[in-house]
């Protein structure tokens, strides 16, 4: 049978066509290949941007800007790092720039919770979970950018320590140290909820 290819020439996700092949095609001007990379990574990048910026509109803008920058920088992408690592680095830089431009962090209180309510939940439990979620978002937002970035990349994007080091351009011991400090501060901030 073989692998099916869409009319655009891009194999469906999970069919063996990996990011490396798509990135190589995109470097040669293959817009369809870049669109497939965008489809594969958009949601994960958006989630990271949302955790870093705490605002849905800012997260959408940052994710879009990261893909725009990636498209423009694609000819210089040599493939020494994985495409995923490269695009996360671009997104992280965009988010950090965005945070520097803002004087204070805006929290989106109407953001959907990660754990949806179930019909059997008691109203008090729903309210308590919402309060705890807001407290956690505030605690993450209060972290300095050098601690927040590795924490979000590790906990929400599932990046390895090595990937985080590559994305942020720091050493592995620095990643470990920043993650440790971030976790200690979060544990302290969340003490009332434990």
Buried (B, 14 or more C-beta within 10 A) or exposed (E): EEEEEEEEEBBEEEEEBBBEEBBBBBBEEBEBBBBBBBEBBBEBBBBBBBBBBBBBEBBBBBBBBBBEBBBEEBEEBEEEBBBBBBBBBBBBBBBBEBBEEEEEBEEBEEBEEEEEEEEEEEEEEEEEBEEBBBBBBEBBBEBEEBBBBBBBBBBBBEBEBEBBBBBBEBEEEBBBBBBEBBBEBBEEBEEEEE
